[in-house]
Amino acid sequence: MAQNSPLTRTFAPLRRAAVPCAVALAVILGGCAALEDMFRQKPQALLPAGDLYQAGEQDMNKRSYPAARANFQKIVERHPNSSYAARARFLIGETYFREGTFDKAIKEFESFMSFYPRHDIADLVQFRLAMSYYDQMKPVEQDQGLTVKAMDQFKKLVREYPDSRYASDALAKIDICRGRLAQKELWVAAYYLENENNPVAARQRLEGVIKDYPRSLVMPEALYRLADINAREGRTDEAQQMFRRCANEYPYTEWGRRAGQRLRTAASN
């Protein structure tokens, strides 16, 4: 084709326009790639377990529990064989415990105990596990299932870690739990007497309190109420013996004084 032909003259401007367009397209595509690189998430360097642990402790001190938990979780997941892994697992549960999210705390503490039952801090973790139930105990009028679980976990601590610094506190908590269970039984007995007029069911509960919780603070009332049931049913000798026991062993209580009055009244008749 002749260089100066009409067709050549027609397409020449198009060729000249195509060059800058191609350059612009290359710039746009290059820019897109650059933007993609900019927004592409770069892989994060794996911090040493010690650094993660220190950061977690700092967050704990600031009560930033979710942030602390995230650092401890990284240790458990990325440094499972490090010397920090066990304590990190405990502290994950501790963050939940301090937040009052007891169900999750219990799960973490139980996981720790299954992995590290003989660890240096195992007694502390067992104590925290028991406290996770203890801090949820319900009023006497409600179900006492959590009280039973707390008491069982405290007993486990005393049994398996008798030399623990937490053992004496656990023993005290066991007494409190037992007292709560005794109160529950007495409350049920009183309900049977006052609302159901069912002395048979009340007797069963009261006898259980006297047998199972002899050191509880509700013993004077349990003795008095059981003695009163015996008196109502014509079991005079049993009633007198129980009133006498209540008056002699608990003279400083309201129920002991009531028992003494009943004895004096019976003697004057």
Sequence and secondary structure as in RCSB ss.txt:
>XXXX:A:sequence
MAQNSPLTRTFAPLRRAAVPCAVALAVILGGCAALEDMFRQKPQALLPAGDLYQAGEQDMNKRSYPAARANFQKI
VERHPNSSYAARARFLIGETYFREGTFDKAIKEFESFMSFYPRHDIADLVQFRLAMSYYDQMKPVEQDQGLTVKA
MDQFKKLVREYPDSRYASDALAKIDICRGRLAQKELWVAAYYLENENNPVAARQRLEGVIKDYPRSLVMPEALYR
LADINAREGRTDEAQQMFRRCANEYPYTEWGRRAGQRLRTAASN
>XXXX:A:secstr
  TTSHHHHHHHHHHHHHHHHHHHHHHHHHHHHHHHHHHS        HHHHHHHHHHHHHTT HHHHHHHHHHH
HHH TTSTTHHHHHHHHHHHHHHHT HHHHHHHHHHHHHH TTSTTHHHHHHHHHHHHHTT   TTS  HHHHHH
HHHHHHHHHH TT TTHHHHHHHHHHHHHHHHHHHHHHHHHIIIII  HHHHHHHHHHHHHH TTSTTHHHHHHH
HHHHHHHTT HHHHHHHHHHHHHH TTSHHHHHHHHHHHHHHH 
